[in-house]
Every structure is written in C-alpha cells, then in structure tokens.
Amino acid sequence: LLFLHQVHGQGGVKFQNWAKTYGSSPELYFQPTSVEEIREILDMARQRNKRVKVVGGGHSPSDIACTDDFMIQMGKMNKVLKVDKEKQQVTVEGGIFLSDLNVELNKHGLALANLGAVSEVAAAGVIGTGTHNTGIKHGILPTQVVGLSMLTASGDILECSESINADIFQAARLHLGCLGVVLTVTFQCVPQFHLHEVTFPSTLTEVLNHLNDHLQRSQYFRFLWFPHSENVTVIYQDPTNKPPSSSANWFWDYAVGYYLLEFLLWISTFVPSLVRWINRFFFWLLFSSRVENINISYKIFNYECRFKQHVQDWAIPIEKTKEALLELKAALENNPKMVAHYPVEVRFARADEIWLSPCFQRDSCYMNIIMYRPYGKNVPRLNYWLTYEGIMKKYGGRPHWAKAHSCTRKDFEKMYPAFPKFCSVRDKLDPTGMFLNTYLEKVFY
C-alpha cells in the first residue's frame, strides 16, 4: 500500500449532472493527471471492493454517471496528443472538452464534421453515450472515431481500431462507460469549414409530406415542431465560403427566449392550458421570420440549451418519421390534459455498424421531446413521457443512452441485434462489474 500516497481522493464531493435532475455522493472523488494514477485508483478500488465511475462534463440528462463509490473526473487529462495533418486525424486524451478541441483543431485548419448542441462535454463521454446531431450523410459522433485506447479493470492498456481488436472497437465506440477507462480517442477530422444556417417557418404537414426533398436539399437538416399547433421551424445548415454574418439578436434570444419563457412556463405550472398558447406565442415571436447566420462550423452546431430540463430522445427507422410524429400529435389532441413544451426536435442520422448505436444498421430519425423545469420546478410529465415512449417502441425505436428512459435488458435484447456481443466483451473486460452503477445494472441485468 506504500504507493497510494500519490493518489488523493476527496471525500464529501457532491456530483450533479448539468440539468440537476440526478446526483450522487461518491465516497471518494479523483481528478487524476496520469495513467499511472488511474491504475492506482483501480487497484485501490479492487482491494476495497469498490466500484468506479468515470465522468467527463456530467452533461447526460440521466444517472448514467452517478455512483456512491469511487468517481474519476477526467478533466485534468485533456491534452491534444497528436495532429496528423496528412490523414486529417487528431488524437486526444479522453478528458478533453470538445469546446477546447474545436479551438485547437481550428488552429490546424481542421474541424469535426459534425457536433452535438453542446461542447462542454468530454471526448470519451461523447462517444460513450452516442451523442449525435443531424444530417442524413452523417453518422452519430462515435462514427468519427478511428481509434481509441483504454485502461481495463485488470490494469492493461488496450489499443483498438478497425484493424486492432476490431470487435472491442465496435463495442468501445459506444462504451457506456462500462468497458474500462477511455484514455485516448482518435478522431477523423475534415478541413475547417464555415456553415450557412437558414431558419424559416413551415407547417408540420408540409415538412412531413416533403421530407425527402428537405433531406436532399440541406446537408444538416433538422426541424422543430411546436406541439399543440401545426407550427414548424425548418433549419438548414450547409458549408459555405461566405464570411461570418448574423441576423440573430441577443435581446430576443436571451431576454425573451430565456427569461420570459422561463417565467411563462412557471406560470403554466398553475394553469397548464397556457402551454398551448405559450408554444404558439413563442413561435410567432421568435421563429416566424426567416433568419440567416454564417459562422465557423462549431459555432453554428452549438446552441443554447436554455435552462434546466427533462428530455427523451429516441431513434426510429427514418421511414417511420411521419407516422410517429402524427401519432404523437394526435395523442396530444385527444388528451387535452397532456401538455408538451416546445420544441419537439427532429433530427436524422445515417446507419452505422457500432453495436450499441441507436442507428445500428439503419438510417434513423431522432425525435427529441422536452419538458423544462422553470426555476427548478418539476412540471408533470409522466403522461406525456409514457405516451411518447409507447409510440417510439411501437415503431421500433431505440433510446438515446444519455437521456432518461425506462428500458431494461429485455428491451435492449430486442432492440439491438449485437447486444449479446457487447455483453460478452463487457464480461471479458470487466468480469467483476467494477464499472457498473445503478443505471448500467438495469441495462445488463
């Protein structure tokens, strides 16, 4: 036990995710600066029979990162290790935030081809939960990973890629934090680019009837539907050579889009029927005219998540988009007591071969629903949540791993053809379940 003096775990640290919907009190909290330190933490965990949970930005709106045992926060292992200009690849430590990586890549004239809404997230975490954006020619973010290395429960370092440990690679590209500690990630990049974003109003009928046209017309197409109405905002984002410019307005986005919305939604907790009116009012106020923005790619991909919220986000086969959305709309119409905040965000992603990817072997539509928590207050959502989950399951949906959902192992075995393969890799790499927690027990047991 002589070598343990190097590693200091803090007691009394309270971990909370970004939305403050889940939290835990790890017995010891570590911020290692080297692989050696992580190895020692794992040794100590083994000796004391403790579990270990690795966390990055803590952004997942579920309890996937919670533990009462040992927590390893990777924020100090955040370096760019190598930039290969020829192959346009970058190797980074698992704890680097994408917000820092974006700036770093930009200096080298490179960029990630696709990013989620938020960049205050760690590279290893982004792939661990299957973060995605939109674009039918683009996969979820883990499809940009061409290699990674991880420290397993036994203290070995495993290198994985298409050519080395190929099986483990297809598991580890979406690892759920249960295979080991991801030390480094190698991303395939593209030359740096600007995006031209055009936002314009439409109707649900129009968008669903011409879905293919929209998908062909814009590389990163998505749309927002305002429940309890026909209102839709269409968002096109496409590479451009034009210089940055913006017609967005800070006052409207913040003063109105944030503070007024939060206040009105708070009032609606007493008068739920107001939500219909709020959704229409905000569409008219903020989304009823055409807006254009041009900026460096990552600044267009990232956007404000407003304030604390509960979200669900399932991927269904792309050809079911229209039926599923119309069914959700009908459910809200037939059940006047059920309220739904705006927006329902609809995005698209191409098929891949990653074992636990919601897009495994099928082009998919992600349908993200949201209930805000104005001033931290919970708005009744159970009815809406269960209705939505029912529709998603009916159309063969698979839930986003980072978001809250009620699925268990039985569901996942049905949803994922490669689920048994993933389980056998996990059993091999972590036979004692060192990297499990409550969330993952529901997945695997």
N, C-alpha and C positions, 0 to 999 in steps of 0.2 A: 504493500500500500504506500510505499515511500514516494512513488511518482505522482500521487494525487495532489500534491501541493500546488502544481501548476494550474489546475483547473478549479476555478471558483464558481460554484453555483449560488445564485441568490435565492434566498427564501422570501416568502411574503410578496411575490410579484403577482399582480392580477392581470391575466390576459383577457382582452376583449377584442372581438372582431370589429371591423370598421362600422358596421351598422348597429353595433352594440346589441345585437339580438342573441348572441351567445358569448359565454365567457367561461373561464376556469381559473383555478388557483394552483398552478404547478408547485409541487413540493420544492423543486429546485429549477432555476431558470438560468440557462447558459448562453453566453454570446462568444463562441469560440473564434479564434483567429487563425487556426491551422488545422490540418487534417489530423495531426498528432493529438491535438486537444480533443477533437471529436472522438477519436479512437479511445481515449482515456474515459470520456464520458460514457461511451458504450460499455467499456469494461466495468466501470462503477455500477452502471445500471444492471449489468449481468450479475455482479456479485450481490447486489442488494435486491435482485429480483424485481426491478422497476421497469416500467415501460418508458419509451422515449417518443416524443412527438417533435418533428421538425416544423418550424413555421417561418414564413417569409414576411410578406406585408400584412398578413392577417386580414385579407380583404374578403375572403369567402363568406357569403351570407349564410353559412351553416356551421355546424360544430365539428367540421372535418379536422380542424387544427387544435381542438381542445384536449387537454389532459390534466390529471391531478398528480401525475408522477414527474418525469423529467421533461422539460421543454428546451429545445435547442433553437435559438433565434439566429438565423444565418446572416444577419445584417452586416457583420464585420468581414464576411468573406464575399467581397463584392467587386473584385478586380476584373478588368478585361485582361485575359492572359495572352491572347494571340489574335492578330488580324491577318488573314490571308487574302491579300488583295486579288491575287490571281483567281483563286476559287471563289472569291467573294464570300468567305466564311469567317465567323468570329467565334472564338472560344472564351467563355466567361465563367467565373465562379458562380455557383448556384444561388448565392445570396444577392447578386446584383439586381437592383431595381431596373425595370425596363426604362423608367424615366431617365436614369443615368446612362443606360446603354444607348438610348436614342441619340443623345447629345454626342456621345463618344463616337458612334458609327458615323454620324453626320460629319465629324472632323475628317473621317477617312473616305468621305464621298459614298457611304453606304447607308442602307436602311433595311428594316424588316419589311417584307412585302405586305404584311397585314398585322394589325394590333387590335387589342380589345379597347374598351372605352376608357380604361383606367391604366395608368402606367406606374402607380405606386405599388407595384407588385413584383415579387422576386422571380427571376428566370425559372428556377426549379419549381416554384409553386404554380406558375402559369401553365407549365406543361403537366404538372401533377394533377390538375383539376380539369384539363381540357378546355382552357379558355378559347373563345372563338370571337370572330367578328362577322363580317358578311362578305359575300362575293362568290358567285357560283363557280368561278375558276379557281377559287382559293379554298384551301382546307382550313381546319381549325389550327390554332397556333402551333401545337405539337408537330404538325406536318412539316414545319420549317426546321425541325431538329434533325441534324445528320449524325450526331454522335453525342455521347454523354459518359460520364464516369460516376460510379457511386461506391460508397463505403457500405459493405453489408454488415449484418448483425455480428458476423464472425470476425469482423475487423479486416476483411480483404477488400482490395480495391478492384472493381470490375470495370473494364472499358467495354462500351457497347456501341455498335453501329450496324449498318446494313450487312457489313462483312465480318464483324467480330461479335460473337454472342448474339446473333441475329434475333433469336427468339426472345431473349431477355430485352433486347432493344425494342421490340414491338410491344412488350409489356411496359417497359420503363418510360416510353414516350408519353404515357398517361399512367402515372405510377401510384396515384392516390396517397403518396407519402408512406406506402406500406412495404416497399421493397428494400429500402436502405436510405442512406443519406446521400442525396444527389450533390456531388462535389463540383462538377463542371458540366457545362452544356455547350455544344457547338451548333450554332445556327447558320443555316443557309441564308445569305442576305441577297439584296438586289442593289443596283446603283441607286443612289439617293434620288428622290423624286418629289415633285410638288403635286398636290391634289387640288382639283377644282370641285368644290361642293356646291350643288344646286339643290335647294329645298323648295318644294312647291306643293300647293294643296291639291287634293283629288278626293275621290269618293271610294269607299270600300268596293262597291260594285265594279267601278272602272278598273281598279288595280287588280282585283281577282280575276276579272274577265280577260285582262291583257297581261297576265303575269309574265308570260314568256317574252313578250315584247320588252317589258321593263328589264328583265334579267339579261336580255341580249344588249339592251341599249346602254347599260352602265355597268362598269366592272365591279364596283362595290355598291350595289343597290340594296336599300332596305326601306321599309316603310313603317310608320307609326299609325296605329288605329286608335281613335278616341272612343272608348266604349260608351254605350248608350247613345250613339249617333252614327251617321254614315261617314263622318269626317276622317280623312286620312292625310297624313303628310308624307310625301314621297321624297326620299333623299338619294340623290345620285352623287357619287364621288368618283372622279376619274383623273388619271395622270394628265398633267398639262405643262406647257413651257412658259405660261404667263407668270408675271411677277405677283407676289403676295398682295392681296387686297381683301377688304372685308366690308360687308354692309350690315354686320351684326352690331348690336347696340348694347353696351354694358348695362345701361339703366334698365332696359326692358328685360334683359336676361336675368339680372340679379335682383333688382328692386322688385320687379313684378314676378319674374319666373320663379324666384326663390321665396322671398319674404311674403308676398301676397298669397302665393299658392299655399304655403305652409299655414298661414293664418286661416284662409278659407277652408282648407281641409280640416283644420282643427274644429272650426265651427260645424262642419258637416258631421263631426262625430256625434253631435247632438241632434242634427237634422239630416239623416242620411240621404233623403231625397235631393238634397242640394248638389250631390256629386254629379248627377246628370247635367245640371246647369253649369257647374264648375268646369267640367270637361269641355262643354260647348263654348263657354266664355273664353277659356284659355286658348282654344283653337282659334277663335276669332281674333283674340288679342295678339297672339304670338306666332301663329302658324298659317294665317290665311293669305299671306302675300309671299311672293317669290323672293328668296334670299340667296345671295351667292357669296362664297368665301373661297379664297385661294391662299394656301399656305404650304409649308413643308409638310410632308405626309403625316408625320406623327402628331402634329398639332391639329390636323383635321380628324384623324382617327380618334383621338382622345376627346372626351367631352364630360361635362359636369354631371355627376350623378345626383344633383340636387341635395336631398337630405335623407336622413335615416329611413330605411325601407325594408320591407319583406319582398322577396322576389322568388318566382319559379320560372324555370326556363327549360323546356323540353324540346328535343329534336324529333320531328316526324318525317317520314318519307316525303320528298318535295311534292310529289303528285297529290298528296292529301291536303295541301295548304288550304285550298278554297273550302273544301268540305268542313275541315276542322274549325276554321275561323268563323264560318257561317253558323256552325253549331254552337260555338261559344256566344255569338251574338244573339242567337235565338234563345239560349238559356237565360241570358240577362233580360231579354224582353219578356220571357214567360215567368220571370220571378222578380217582381218589382222590388222586393225587399233586398235583393242581392245587389251590392254596389261594387263598381270596379273603377279604380283610379286610372288616369291616363298616364303614359300611353301603353298600349299593347304593342311591343316592338317586335317586328317580324324580320328575320334575317336568314341568310342562305349560306350553305357551305357544301363543298364537294365531298364526294366519298373518299375514304382512305382505308388503310389496312391496319390501323392501330387497334389492338384487341379491345380495349375498353372505350374507344371513341364512340360518342353518340352517332357519328357519321360512318361507322364501320360498314363498309361495302354498300353505302347508298348515299346519293345526293340528298341533302336534308334541308328542311325548313325549321329554324328555331323560332319558337313563339314565346316571348318573354312577358310574363304578367307581373304587375307590381301593386303593392299596397304601401303607401307612405305611412310613416309614423310621425305625424305633426307634433313637434315639441316632445318627441319620445313617446307619445301616447299611442297605444295599440288600437287600430281600427278593426272591428270584427271582420274576419276574412275567411273563416273556416268554410262557409258555404261555397264561396267563390273558388277557393283553393281546391275543394274536393270535386266540384263540378269540372273545373279545368283539368285536374289530374285524370278524371274519368274519361274525358274527351281525348286527351293525349294517349292514354292507354288503349282506348278503342282503336285509334289509328296507328298503333304500333310504335308509340313514342318511347324515347329514352331520356331520362332526366339529366340535366347538366350536373356534373358531380359536385360542383362548388355550391350549388344552391340547395335550399331546403326541399326535401321531398319525402314521401312516406314509403319508399320502396325497400324491399328486403331481398335477401339472397334468392328466394324463389322467383321474384320478378326478374332479377338480373340474369338468372339462368335462362329464362325465356327470351329476354331481350338480346343477349349477347352470345352469338354462336361460339366465340372464343373464350367465354367466361371460365370454363374448366381449365383451359390452357393457362390463363392468367393465374388461377388458383394454384396450379402445380408449380409455376415459377415462384409464387409467393411462399408456398410451403418449403420449397428448396432454400430460398434466400433467407427466410425468417421463420425457421421451424418453431421457435418458442413464442412467436407473436409479440416480439419486443416493440414493433412499430404500430401495434393496433391501438385503437381507442374505442369509445362507445359508438361513434359514427361507423367505424370500419367493422365492428362486430356485427352490426346489422347487415352490412354488405356481405360478409363472408360466413356468417353462422345462422 
